[in-house]
Amino acid sequence: MLADKVSEFGETVTMVQALGSNSRAMAIRVDAVTAVDGFVTPGDRVDIVMTEGSGSALRAATILQDIRVLGVDQNTQQGNRGGAAARTITVEVAPKQGQLLALAQRADALSLTLRTERDVSDTDLGQVSPDDLMRNADPIVVKTARPKAGPVRTIKVRRGTTTGVAEIQ
């Protein structure tokens, strides 16, 4: 137990006490899709992906990696939130990361990717574009076999007072 994590009797516990040294808390506007459909909870670690542009100029890049989630909406308690979709996620960032995140929030969209507890490595992922979706994608050739024609059969068709013959396969 760390002394700086224990509050005095009657002392109000605030978000500031959850921050590491030289860290800042910053809120990100999210929805069900960008926040992993409600599975992000306080204490989780996420990567933040920025998407900008449109059409063939659409680009996505991971701008921050291994970022600690401090709160979901105004809940700072770890544990299951019941899958409710969040509107804001509060994350812990260094001052420079906070500047990048503030700028990125002005872009088209931010998304979170939830990391496993065991994944602590940062990887240079670069940018991806719609062209990358099709790169290395071989066309799928589906051969459809035509069914063999069966024997032709005739049936009697009655419509009102008239009778006819129809052939079917």
Sequence and secondary structure as in RCSB ss.txt:
>XXXX:A:sequence
MLADKVSEFGETVTMVQALGSNSRAMAIRVDAVTAVDGFVTPGDRVDIVMTEGSGSALRAATILQDIRVLGVDQN
TQQGNRGGAAARTITVEVAPKQGQLLALAQRADALSLTLRTERDVSDTDLGQVSPDDLMRNADPIVVKTARPKAG
PVRTIKVRRGTTTGVAEIQ
>XXXX:A:secstr
  GGG   TT    GGGGS TT EEEEEE  TTTTGGGT  TT EEEEEEEE  GGG EEEEEEEEEEEEEETTB
   S  TT   SEEEEEE HHHHHHHHHHTTSSEEEEEE  TT        EE HHHHHTT              
  EEEEEEETTEEEEEEE 
